[in-house]
């Protein structure tokens, strides 16, 4: 009968963002993760 606030937020978010925006968001998240973990990996390699 009544939607929870979380359900309403998901519905609103889905309506306001396009597939291209979601893909670009995940590409950005992946790029940041690669840079962070790559930096950590290189830092450990430099120490040893």
VMD Tcl script that draws the C-alpha trace (Angstrom):
set ca {
  {0.00 0.00 0.00}
  {2.67 2.50 1.07}
  {6.14 2.56 -0.45}
  {9.03 2.80 1.96}
  {11.35 5.79 1.68}
  {14.13 3.58 0.28}
  {11.84 2.20 -2.42}
  {10.73 5.70 -3.37}
  {14.33 6.93 -3.54}
  {15.31 4.01 -5.81}
  {12.34 4.73 -8.06}
  {13.14 8.46 -8.23}
  {16.84 7.79 -8.92}
  {16.02 5.36 -11.70}
  {13.78 7.93 -13.38}
  {16.33 10.76 -13.21}
  {19.48 8.97 -14.40}
  {19.99 7.48 -17.83}
  {21.78 4.24 -18.59}
  {24.72 6.20 -19.98}
  {25.07 8.12 -16.71}
  {25.03 4.89 -14.69}
  {27.64 3.31 -16.95}
  {29.88 6.38 -16.69}
  {29.52 6.31 -12.90}
  {30.65 2.68 -12.74}
  {33.51 3.31 -15.18}
  {34.65 6.15 -12.92}
  {34.41 4.00 -9.81}
  {36.39 1.25 -11.53}
  {39.07 3.71 -12.68}
  {39.47 5.13 -9.17}
  {39.72 1.62 -7.71}
  {42.41 0.66 -10.24}
  {44.42 3.80 -9.47}
  {44.15 3.33 -5.69}
  {44.99 -0.38 -5.66}
  {47.63 0.07 -8.35}
  {49.25 2.79 -6.24}
  {49.21 0.56 -3.17}
  {50.69 -2.32 -5.17}
  {53.46 -0.15 -6.60}
  {54.19 1.30 -3.17}
  {54.62 -2.15 -1.66}
  {56.79 -3.23 -4.61}
  {59.04 -0.18 -4.08}
  {59.52 -1.03 -0.39}
  {60.56 -4.63 -1.01}
}
mol new
graphics top color blue
foreach p $ca { graphics top sphere $p radius 0.5 }
foreach p [lrange $ca 0 end-1] q [lrange $ca 1 end] { graphics top cylinder $p $q radius 0.2 }
display resetview
